[in-house]
């Protein structure tokens, strides 16, 4: 089955830019989706189809996808952005259709 | 907007069957081309997709759980359900229900929205 690899943790100072990567074999050929999960809460979709934002998600959240790496970029990071972030793809070629990355803990210093 | 809410026992004994229900409000479970899914998350760990059902009744399950999982839908009650048999401590997790949006021509699918989640503990 398809495997998505994320760094366990990323740290960034307030006001700076955070980049969270999601690696996978030729992931650029797939659509990547990103979720934010704060402690004790359900995941929330923040980016879908590589770079689209659902309504209500700040423009500070953006995404890109090329080659073997997809990236979630959070600009002007705020303390409230501290959370776990998960990437996810839909793999129509296997029985395990919905695949998640292992998650990245974003710490705001 | 559509909201989902999980319900069911918070404690299940080993070897028994875990049963959860997800109630959909703010819209009909039969409208639109959505898949209704279950996802779980053990404490301190990542997300694991369990399976999904379409309102036609067609299902698809995670191969690692397939032999123990059944997902069903009751359109009259706007609900879908999860049954996981022969549970062990390894099945202890927060269980989420979620609506899956799939765009087949684009080979794309994502989850939105999610329920708040319910903790199920497997213990005697």
Interface residues (C-beta under 8 A of the other chain):
Chain A: X1 X30 X31 X33 X35 X41 X42 X43 X44 X45 X48 X49 X54 X86 X88 X90 X92 X95 X96 X97 X98 X99 X100 X101 X102 X103
Chain B: X37 X39 X46 X47 X48 X49 X52 X60 X61 X62 X63 X66 X96 X100 X102 X103 X104 X106 X107 X108 X109 X110 X111 X112 X113 X114 X115 X116 X117
